[in-house]
């Protein structure tokens, strides 16, 4: 009897060990195509693409049609709900998710992981400021503090536009403090907008700051005036800031004449 019990115990332990090893071997819940982490050179272009797509696709098309800058082919129905001003929850939900869960999360991770890569941090600060200005100009009061802490309570507070704009100016200044065209560690093709040209990014930041001051001029004219005066003599954008789409299948511009009844994903 004792030998039989020992045999049963041995078999049970062997089975547990086999099942444990088998569980690890057969665990397919972690997809290699959906990593939970990535380095800044992969995160930056992803974030830029999210921002550009949200602006020029969902927000850009809606704004263009509502402001009567664009119209749709009379024989097409792709943007019928927009033409009729019948906005639905999904009209905002999709672009909101794209900007908060996509673009801003990636900019955040670039800043967390860039370390000595100061120029990538500078670009992330500029694009974070740009994206938040887009968001607050579209929706007014929006989540700011704790909005990107995905491991905490998702019921975050909404902050007033004044606080959002304070943060926008702060991020631009942080980026300008880091931006250095002579930095030996260059940003390359992962920068979809200027391909690492930091002189252009400094122009971008100055232009963004000027636009932000113009936006607040109606509610805080003194601050706007002082800020605009401080920008005298600075360099500003003279060319478009845009994300160029590829011609390969699945990566084309969705607003090109080939695919859309409307048409570069320009962010400026």
C-alpha positions in Angstrom: 0.0 0.0 0.0 2.8 2.4 0.9 4.6 1.7 -2.4 1.3 2.3 -4.2 0.8 5.7 -2.5 4.4 6.7 -3.3 3.7 5.8 -6.9 0.5 7.9 -7.0 2.3 10.9 -5.5 5.1 10.6 -7.9 2.7 10.5 -10.9 0.8 13.4 -9.5 3.9 15.6 -9.2 5.1 14.6 -12.6 1.7 15.5 -14.1 1.7 18.9 -12.3 5.2 19.6 -13.7 4.2 18.6 -17.2 1.0 20.7 -17.1 3.0 23.7 -15.8 5.6 23.4 -18.6 2.9 22.7 -21.2 1.0 25.8 -20.0 4.0 28.0 -20.7 4.7 26.3 -24.0 1.1 26.7 -25.2 0.5 30.2 -23.8 -0.4 32.3 -26.9 -2.1 35.2 -25.1 0.9 37.5 -25.7 1.0 38.4 -29.4 4.4 39.3 -30.8 2.5 41.7 -33.1 1.0 43.7 -30.2 4.0 44.4 -27.9 3.3 46.1 -24.6 6.6 48.2 -24.9 8.7 49.7 -27.6 11.7 52.0 -28.0 11.3 55.8 -28.8 12.3 55.3 -32.5 9.1 53.2 -33.0 6.9 55.2 -30.6 7.5 58.6 -32.2 6.3 57.9 -35.7 3.3 56.0 -34.4 2.3 59.0 -32.3 2.9 61.5 -35.1 0.7 59.4 -37.5 -2.1 59.3 -34.9 -2.1 63.1 -34.5 -1.9 63.8 -38.2 -4.6 61.3 -39.0 -7.0 62.6 -36.4 -6.5 66.2 -37.5 -6.7 65.7 -41.3 -9.2 62.9 -41.3 -12.0 63.0 -38.7 -11.5 66.6 -37.4 -10.3 68.0 -40.7 -13.1 66.6 -42.8 -15.8 67.6 -40.3 -14.4 71.1 -39.9 -13.9 71.6 -43.6 -17.5 70.6 -44.5 -19.1 72.5 -41.6 -17.1 75.6 -42.4 -18.1 75.2 -46.1 -14.5 75.0 -47.2 -15.2 71.6 -48.7 -18.2 69.9 -50.2 -18.9 66.4 -51.3 -19.6 65.1 -54.7 -23.4 65.3 -55.2 -23.4 61.6 -56.2 -21.5 60.4 -53.1 -22.8 59.6 -49.7 -19.6 59.0 -47.7 -20.0 62.1 -45.5 -23.8 62.4 -45.5 -24.1 62.5 -41.7 -21.5 65.3 -41.5 -23.2 67.3 -44.2 -26.5 67.1 -42.3 -24.8 68.1 -39.0 -26.1 64.9 -37.5 -23.1 64.2 -35.2 -23.2 60.9 -33.4 -21.2 59.7 -30.3 -18.9 57.7 -32.5 -18.0 60.9 -34.3 -16.1 62.1 -31.2 -15.4 58.7 -29.6 -13.1 57.4 -32.4 -10.9 60.5 -32.7 -10.9 61.0 -28.9 -9.6 57.5 -28.4 -7.1 57.9 -31.2 -5.6 61.0 -29.6 -5.6 60.0 -25.9 -5.0 56.2 -26.1 -2.9 56.5 -29.2 -0.9 59.7 -29.8 -0.6 61.1 -26.2 0.2 57.7 -24.7 3.1 57.3 -27.2 4.4 60.8 -26.7 4.4 60.1 -23.0 6.4 56.9 -23.4 8.9 58.7 -25.7 9.5 61.2 -22.9 9.9 58.4 -20.4 12.2 56.3 -22.4 14.3 58.8 -24.5 16.9 59.3 -21.7 19.9 61.0 -23.4 18.0 61.3 -26.7 17.2 64.9 -26.1 16.0 65.8 -29.6 13.4 63.0 -29.6 12.2 64.4 -26.2 12.0 67.9 -27.7 9.9 66.7 -30.6 7.6 64.7 -28.2 7.1 67.9 -26.1 6.2 69.9 -29.2 3.9 67.3 -30.6 2.2 66.8 -27.2 1.6 70.5 -27.0 0.2 70.5 -30.5 -2.0 67.6 -29.9 -3.4 69.0 -26.6 -4.2 72.3 -28.3 -6.1 70.4 -31.0 -8.0 68.5 -28.3 -8.9 71.5 -26.1 -9.8 73.7 -29.1 -12.2 71.0 -30.3 -13.8 70.0 -26.9 -13.0 72.8 -24.4 -12.4 71.5 -20.9 -10.6 68.1 -21.2 -8.8 65.6 -19.0 -5.2 66.8 -18.3 -3.9 65.7 -14.9 -3.8 61.9 -14.6 -5.4 61.6 -18.0 -2.6 59.3 -19.2 -2.1 57.2 -16.1 -3.7 54.1 -17.6 -3.1 52.0 -14.4 -5.1 54.3 -12.2 -8.8 55.2 -12.0 -10.2 55.9 -15.4 -12.7 58.5 -14.1 -10.4 61.5 -14.3 -11.4 65.1 -13.8 -11.7 67.6 -16.7 -9.5 70.7 -16.4 -10.4 74.1 -17.8 -8.9 75.4 -21.0 -6.8 77.9 -19.1 -4.9 75.1 -17.4 -4.6 73.2 -20.6 -3.1 76.2 -22.3 -0.7 76.8 -19.4 0.5 73.2 -20.0 0.8 73.8 -23.7 3.2 76.8 -23.2 5.1 74.8 -20.6 5.7 71.9 -22.9 6.8 74.1 -25.8 9.3 75.8 -23.5 10.6 72.4 -22.3 11.0 71.3 -25.9 12.8 74.5 -26.9 15.2 74.1 -23.9 16.2 70.6 -25.4 16.1 71.4 -29.1 19.6 71.7 -30.5 20.4 71.3 -34.2 24.1 70.6 -33.3 23.4 67.7 -30.9 25.6 64.8 -32.1 22.8 62.3 -31.4 20.5 62.9 -34.4 16.9 62.0 -35.0 16.4 60.3 -38.3 13.7 58.9 -40.5 11.6 58.0 -37.4 10.5 61.7 -37.4 7.8 61.6 -40.0 7.3 65.4 -40.1 10.8 66.9 -40.6 13.1 63.8 -40.7 15.1 65.1 -37.7 15.6 68.7 -38.9 15.7 70.5 -35.5 15.9 73.9 -37.1 12.5 73.2 -38.6 11.2 71.9 -35.2 12.3 75.2 -33.5 10.4 77.1 -36.2 7.4 74.8 -35.5 7.6 75.5 -31.8 7.7 79.2 -32.3 4.8 79.1 -34.7 2.8 76.9 -32.3 3.4 79.3 -29.5 2.4 82.3 -31.6 -0.8 80.5 -32.5 -1.5 79.7 -28.9 -1.1 83.3 -27.9 -3.5 84.4 -30.6 -6.0 81.8 -29.4 -6.0 83.2 -25.8 -6.0 86.9 -26.9 -9.7 87.2 -26.4 -9.7 86.0 -22.8 -6.2 87.1 -21.6 -5.1 90.0 -23.9 -2.2 91.1 -21.7 -0.6 87.7 -21.6 -1.1 87.3 -25.3 0.4 90.7 -26.1 3.5 90.1 -23.9 4.0 86.6 -25.4 3.7 87.8 -28.9 6.2 90.7 -28.3 8.6 88.1 -26.8 8.5 86.2 -30.1 9.8 89.1 -32.2 12.8 88.2 -34.2 12.1 84.4 -33.9 12.0 82.1 -36.8 8.7 80.7 -37.9 7.5 78.0 -40.3 7.7 78.9 -44.0 6.9 75.4 -45.3 4.2 72.9 -44.5 4.6 70.5 -41.6 3.1 67.2 -42.8 3.2 63.5 -42.7 3.7 62.0 -46.2 1.8 58.8 -46.9 3.4 55.9 -48.7 2.1 54.4 -52.0 2.2 50.8 -50.8 -1.0 48.9 -50.3 -2.8 49.7 -47.1 -0.6 52.8 -46.4 -2.1 55.3 -48.8 -3.7 58.6 -47.9 -7.4 57.8 -47.2 -8.3 61.2 -48.5 -6.5 60.9 -51.8 -8.7 61.0 -54.9 -8.2 57.3 -55.3 -10.1 56.5 -52.1 -12.2 59.6 -51.2 -14.6 62.0 -52.7 -12.7 64.8 -51.1 -7.9 65.3 -50.7 -0.7 64.9 -47.7 -1.9 64.6 -44.1 -0.8 68.2 -43.3 -0.6 69.1 -39.6 0.2 72.7 -40.5 
